[in-house]
Amino acid sequence: MESLKNCRQYSWEEFDQLDLNSKNKLFQGDVPQVFHTLNAEQFDRELLDRLYSLTNIIRSISKTKNGATYLANRLRDKRAMLYFAQASTRTYLSFKTACDIMGINCTDVRDTSTSSEVKGESFSDTIRTFSSYFDFVIMRHPEESHAEKAAWVVNSSDRPVPILNAGSGKDQHPTQALLDMYTLRRSFEKNGGMDGKTIMMAGDLNRGRTVRSLSKLLCLFPGVKIIFSAPAGFGMRDDVLQFLDKENVKYIVTEEFVPHLSKADAVYMTRIQDEHDKNDGTTSKRSYDDFSLKFEHLSLLKPFCAILHPLPRRDELDPKIDNDPRAKYWRQERNGMWTRAALIAMTGGAEPQIQNYWRDLSLQASHTGIIQLPKEEDGKEWRPLQRMMTNDPRM
C-alpha cells in the first residue's frame, strides 16, 4: 500500500498536468488487483477478460442459496460510501445492489446540501473524511476530473482507499462502458464475437460520457468500426477522435441517422443531455426526431443487431421496440449489477477466493456429472458453468 501514497509528491495543480498514462501508473502503484477505477483507458484486453470471467462466475454462483451466502461473506467486513452529487437511479441502485451481493455495508450521500460542503468544507476534506470511515468511495459528480482528484487526495494521505468513478461530468463513465462491453460481447457470442463489428452511436455524443468511455474500450477489439451519428453541434469531441486515430480505429462522423442503420451490428442510442445546458451555455431541444430509433426502423436492422441504451430514455427510443429480441437495454441494465459486483470483488481482493470456490464447484460437477444450472431472469436457460468449464483455460 505504500506505493499508493506516491501522489503526495505532487500538488493537485502539478498532478493535473501529467498525461493520463502517468496518472494511472501513480494511481495503481504496485497493487496487483484493480485499485481505483477512474477511466476506460485503465483497462486492457487481458483485464477485461478477467473481469468478464469473474462476472460470469459471480452471476452463476449467486443463483444458489449457498453460493449467494458465500459471496455475501467475501467482503462483509468492508464499508462503502456512495457519494452521488449528481442525480442517478440506475447507477446508484446498480452499485448498491452490487455491494449487497458482496456483503458490503453501504452509506450514501445523495444530496450535498446535507453534507459539510454547504458549510464551506473543501472537496478534498470531504473525501478525506469519507476515507476515514469507509473502505470504498463510489462517487458520481457533475464536475469533470473530480473522481481523479478524489483519487489524488486519498493517494496523498496515509489511508488510500479505492475510488470508483460512477460518472464524472461530461468526461468519463468507465463502469457504464464495462457493462456496455459485457453486453455487446454476450450479444455477439453466437455471431463471431466482437472483432470486426460495426458499432453505431447516436444522439448527444458531445456531452454523453457513456459513449466517450465505450469508444475507448472498443479500441481493444481488432477491426471494430464506429459510426458517430449526431445532430449538428452534438458530435463526438475531438479528443476521442484523436484517441481513435492513434489506435488506428476506423470511424465515420455523420449528421445522418437512418441511412447508416443497415450497416450496424449494434446501435447504441443516447438521449440529449440537456441537464448540462445551464453549465455550458447551450440551449438544447429535448429530442431530435431525425435521431430517434422507431419501431418502423427495425426492418432496416440486421437480424442479430444489438440495440443498447444507457437509460434513461426519452423519445429517442420507441418503447414498442422493447419486446424485439434485438433490444438488449433491459438486459444491459441487469448486466451493470453483475459487472460492478465483479469489479468490487476484484478491487476488494476477493477474486482468488471466488475463483477457487468456482474450481471446487467445477471439479465436483465433473466427478458427479451433475451440473445444476439456474434460469436467467428472462426465463431463458443460461449455461455459464458449462461454458466456463469448457472455455476458461484457468479451470
C-alpha positions in Angstrom: 0.0 0.0 0.0 3.0 2.3 0.4 3.3 2.6 -3.3 -0.2 4.1 -3.5 1.0 7.1 -1.4 3.3 8.4 -4.2 0.9 11.1 -5.3 1.9 13.3 -2.3 5.0 14.4 -4.2 2.7 16.5 -6.4 0.3 19.3 -5.7 -3.1 18.8 -7.4 -2.2 21.5 -10.0 1.1 19.7 -10.8 -0.6 16.3 -10.9 -3.4 17.5 -13.1 -0.8 18.4 -15.8 0.5 14.9 -16.1 -0.5 12.7 -19.0 -3.2 10.1 -18.4 -0.8 7.1 -18.5 1.5 8.7 -15.9 -1.5 9.4 -13.7 -2.8 5.8 -14.0 0.5 4.4 -13.1 0.7 6.5 -10.0 -2.9 5.7 -9.0 -2.2 1.9 -9.3 1.2 1.7 -7.6 2.3 -1.9 -7.3 -1.0 -3.2 -6.1 -1.7 -6.5 -8.0 -5.5 -6.1 -8.3 -7.6 -3.2 -9.6 -7.5 -0.3 -7.1 -9.1 2.9 -8.4 -11.5 2.7 -11.3 -11.4 6.2 -12.9 -11.2 5.9 -16.7 -11.7 3.4 -19.5 -8.0 3.7 -20.5 -7.0 1.7 -17.4 -8.4 -1.5 -19.0 -6.6 -3.6 -21.5 -7.9 -6.7 -23.1 -6.5 -9.1 -20.5 -8.0 -7.2 -17.7 -11.4 -7.1 -19.5 -11.3 -10.8 -20.0 -10.5 -11.4 -16.3 -13.3 -9.1 -15.2 -15.9 -10.7 -17.5 -14.8 -14.2 -16.5 -15.4 -13.2 -12.9 -18.7 -11.6 -13.8 -19.9 -14.8 -15.3 -18.8 -16.8 -12.2 -20.4 -14.4 -9.7 -23.6 -14.4 -11.8 -23.7 -18.2 -11.7 -22.7 -18.7 -8.1 -25.2 -16.2 -6.8 -28.2 -18.2 -8.3 -27.9 -20.8 -5.5 -28.6 -20.1 -1.8 -25.2 -21.5 -0.7 -23.4 -19.5 -3.5 -25.2 -16.3 -2.6 -24.2 -16.8 1.1 -20.6 -17.5 0.1 -20.4 -14.3 -2.0 -22.0 -12.2 0.8 -19.3 -13.3 3.2 -16.4 -12.3 0.9 -16.3 -8.6 1.8 -18.6 -8.5 4.8 -16.0 -6.6 6.8 -16.0 -3.7 4.3 -17.9 -0.5 4.2 -18.7 1.7 1.1 -19.7 5.3 0.7 -22.0 6.0 -2.2 -21.3 9.7 -2.8 -23.7 10.8 -5.5 -23.6 14.5 -6.0 -25.5 14.1 -9.3 -28.9 12.6 -9.9 -28.9 8.9 -10.6 -31.3 5.9 -10.4 -29.7 3.0 -12.3 -26.1 3.6 -11.5 -26.8 4.2 -7.8 -29.1 1.1 -7.5 -26.7 -1.0 -9.5 -23.7 -0.2 -7.3 -25.8 -0.5 -4.1 -27.1 -4.0 -5.2 -23.6 -5.0 -6.3 -22.3 -4.1 -2.8 -25.1 -6.1 -1.3 -24.2 -9.1 -3.3 -20.6 -9.0 -1.9 -21.8 -8.3 1.6 -20.6 -4.7 1.8 -22.4 -2.3 4.2 -23.3 0.9 2.4 -23.9 4.5 3.4 -24.8 7.2 1.0 -24.8 11.0 0.5 -27.1 11.8 -2.4 -27.7 15.5 -1.6 -24.7 17.7 -1.0 -26.9 20.2 0.9 -26.8 17.7 3.8 -23.0 17.5 3.9 -20.5 19.9 5.4 -19.7 21.2 1.9 -22.5 23.7 2.4 -20.5 25.0 5.4 -17.6 25.7 3.2 -15.7 22.4 3.6 -13.4 21.7 0.7 -13.9 18.8 -1.6 -10.6 17.4 -0.5 -11.6 17.4 3.1 -14.9 15.7 2.3 -13.0 12.9 0.5 -10.5 12.6 3.4 -13.5 12.3 5.8 -15.0 9.5 3.7 -11.7 7.6 3.5 -11.6 7.7 7.3 -14.8 5.8 7.7 -15.1 3.7 4.5 -13.1 1.1 2.5 -14.6 2.2 -0.8 -15.7 5.5 -2.1 -18.1 5.2 -5.1 -18.8 8.7 -6.4 -20.7 10.5 -9.1 -20.1 14.2 -9.6 -21.2 16.8 -12.2 -17.7 18.2 -12.4 -15.1 16.7 -14.7 -11.9 15.3 -13.1 -13.5 15.2 -9.6 -13.1 11.4 -9.4 -9.5 11.8 -10.4 -9.0 14.5 -7.8 -10.5 12.3 -5.2 -8.0 9.5 -6.0 -5.2 12.0 -5.8 -6.5 13.1 -2.4 -6.6 9.6 -0.9 -3.3 8.6 -2.6 -1.7 11.7 -0.9 -2.9 10.6 2.5 -2.0 7.8 4.9 -5.2 5.9 4.2 -5.6 5.2 0.4 -9.0 3.7 -0.4 -10.3 2.8 -3.8 -12.3 5.4 -5.7 -14.8 4.1 -8.2 -15.9 6.6 -10.7 -19.7 6.3 -11.2 -19.8 9.2 -13.7 -17.7 12.4 -13.8 -19.2 15.4 -15.6 -19.2 15.0 -19.4 -15.9 13.2 -19.4 -15.9 9.6 -18.2 -18.3 6.8 -17.1 -16.0 3.8 -17.0 -18.2 1.3 -15.2 -21.0 2.0 -17.7 -18.6 1.2 -20.5 -17.6 -2.0 -18.8 -21.2 -3.2 -18.6 -21.9 -2.0 -22.1 -19.0 -4.0 -23.5 -20.0 -7.0 -21.4 -23.5 -6.8 -23.0 -22.0 -6.4 -26.5 -19.8 -9.4 -26.1 -22.6 -11.6 -24.8 -24.8 -10.4 -27.6 -22.3 -11.4 -30.3 -21.2 -14.8 -28.7 -23.0 -16.7 -31.4 -22.3 -14.2 -34.2 -18.5 -14.2 -34.4 -17.6 -12.2 -31.3 -16.7 -8.6 -31.0 -13.8 -8.4 -33.5 -14.7 -6.6 -36.8 -18.1 -5.4 -35.7 -19.6 -2.0 -36.6 -21.0 -0.1 -33.6 -23.2 2.9 -34.3 -23.6 5.5 -31.6 -26.4 8.1 -31.9 -27.6 11.1 -30.1 -25.8 13.6 -27.9 -22.3 12.3 -28.4 -20.7 15.7 -27.4 -21.8 15.6 -23.8 -22.6 11.9 -23.3 -19.9 10.4 -21.1 -21.0 6.8 -21.7 -20.1 6.9 -25.4 -16.8 8.5 -24.7 -15.7 5.7 -22.4 -17.2 3.0 -24.6 -15.4 4.3 -27.7 -12.1 3.8 -25.9 -12.9 0.3 -24.8 -13.8 -0.6 -28.4 -10.2 0.1 -29.4 -9.3 -3.2 -27.7 -11.0 -5.3 -30.4 -9.4 -5.7 -33.8 -11.3 -4.5 -36.8 -14.0 -2.7 -34.9 -15.5 0.3 -36.7 -17.6 3.1 -35.2 -20.3 5.3 -36.7 -20.9 8.5 -34.8 -24.3 9.8 -35.7 -25.4 13.1 -34.1 -27.3 16.3 -34.8 -25.2 19.3 -35.7 -23.4 20.6 -32.7 -23.7 17.3 -30.8 -20.9 15.3 -32.5 -18.2 13.3 -30.7 -15.5 15.6 -29.3 -12.1 15.8 -31.0 -10.1 14.3 -28.1 -11.9 10.9 -28.6 -11.5 11.1 -32.3 -7.8 11.7 -31.9 -7.6 8.8 -29.5 -9.2 6.6 -32.1 -6.8 7.9 -34.8 -3.9 7.0 -32.6 -5.3 3.5 -32.1 -6.0 3.1 -35.8 -9.7 2.6 -35.3 -11.9 3.4 -38.3 -14.8 5.6 -37.8 -17.4 7.7 -39.6 -18.7 11.1 -38.3 -22.1 11.9 -39.8 -25.2 14.0 -39.2 -27.4 11.3 -40.8 -29.1 8.6 -38.9 -31.4 6.3 -40.8 -29.1 5.7 -43.8 -26.5 4.1 -41.5 -28.8 1.7 -39.6 -28.4 -1.2 -42.0 -24.6 -1.1 -41.6 -24.6 -1.5 -37.8 -24.1 -4.7 -35.8 -25.1 -2.7 -32.7 -26.9 0.6 -32.3 -26.2 2.5 -29.1 -28.8 5.2 -28.6 -28.4 8.1 -26.2 -30.7 11.0 -25.1 -30.0 14.7 -25.4 -28.0 15.7 -22.3 -29.9 19.0 -21.7 -29.1 19.0 -17.9 -25.7 20.4 -19.0 -27.3 23.4 -20.8 -27.1 25.7 -17.8 -23.4 24.9 -17.3 -22.1 25.1 -20.9 -24.3 27.8 -22.2 -26.0 25.7 -24.8 -29.8 25.5 -25.3 -30.9 22.1 -26.5 -34.1 20.7 -27.9 -35.4 17.9 -25.7 -35.3 15.5 -28.6 -34.4 15.3 -32.3 -37.0 13.3 -34.2 -34.5 12.6 -37.0 -32.2 10.8 -34.5 -34.9 8.6 -32.9 -35.0 4.8 -33.4 -38.6 4.0 -34.2 -40.4 0.7 -34.5 -40.6 1.0 -38.3 -36.8 1.2 -38.4 -36.5 -2.4 -37.1 -36.8 -3.7 -40.7 -33.6 -1.9 -41.6 -31.5 -3.6 -38.9 -29.5 -6.8 -39.2 -31.2 -9.9 -37.7 -28.6 -10.1 -34.9 -28.2 -6.3 -34.4 -28.0 -5.4 -30.7 -29.9 -2.3 -29.6 -28.4 -0.7 -26.5 -29.2 2.4 -24.4 -27.6 3.5 -21.1 -31.0 4.9 -20.0 -33.0 6.9 -19.0 -34.6 7.4 -22.4 -36.9 9.9 -23.8 -38.3 10.0 -27.3 -35.2 8.7 -29.0 -36.0 5.0 -28.4 -39.5 3.8 -29.2 -41.0 1.7 -26.3 -42.6 -0.5 -29.0 -39.1 -1.9 -29.6 -38.8 -3.3 -26.1 -40.1 -6.8 -26.9 -37.9 -7.2 -30.0 -35.2 -9.8 -29.3 -32.6 -7.4 -30.5 -33.4 -4.9 -27.7 -30.7 -5.5 -25.1 -31.1 -2.4 -22.9 -33.0 -4.0 -20.1 -30.5 -6.9 -20.0 -27.8 -4.3 -20.3 -29.2 -2.7 -17.1 -29.1 -6.0 -15.2 -25.6 -6.6 -16.5 -24.5 -3.5 -14.7 -25.2 -5.1 -11.4 -23.1 -8.2 -12.2 -20.1 -6.4 -13.8 -20.0 -3.9 -10.9 -20.2 -6.8 -8.4 -17.2 -8.4 -10.1 -15.3 -5.1 -10.2 -15.9 -4.6 -6.5 -14.8 -8.2 -5.8 -11.6 -7.6 -7.8 -10.9 -4.3 -6.1 -11.5 -5.8 -2.6 -9.1 -8.7 -3.3 -11.8 -11.4 -3.3 -11.2 -12.6 -6.9 -8.8 -15.5 -5.9 -11.2 -16.9 -3.3 -14.2 -16.8 -5.7 -12.1 -18.4 -8.4 -11.1 -21.2 -6.0 -14.8 -21.7 -5.0 -15.7 -21.9 -8.6 -13.0 -24.5 -9.3 -14.3 -26.6 -6.5 -17.8 -26.5 -7.9 -16.5 -27.4 -11.4 -14.5 -30.3 -10.1 -17.4 -31.6 -8.1 -19.6 -31.3 -11.1 -17.1 -33.2 -13.3 -16.9 -36.0 -10.8 -20.6 -36.4 -10.2 -21.8 -35.5 -13.7 -24.4 -33.2 -12.2 -24.5 -29.5 -13.1 -27.3 -27.6 -11.6 -27.9 -24.5 -13.8 -30.0 -21.6 -12.8 -32.5 -19.8 -15.1 -31.8 -16.3 -16.2 -34.2 -13.6 -15.2 -36.0 -13.6 -18.6 -36.6 -17.3 -18.3 -34.1 -18.4 -20.9 -31.7 -21.1 -19.8 -28.2 -19.8 -19.2 -25.3 -22.2 -19.0 -22.3 -20.3 -17.6 -21.0 -23.2 -15.6 -20.8 -25.5 -18.7 -19.4 -22.7 -20.8 -16.8 -21.7 -18.2 -15.7 -25.3 -17.6 -15.2 -25.8 -21.4 -13.6 -22.5 -22.4 -11.8 -21.0 -19.4 -8.2 -22.1 -19.5 -7.8 -21.4 -15.8 -10.3 -24.2 -14.9 
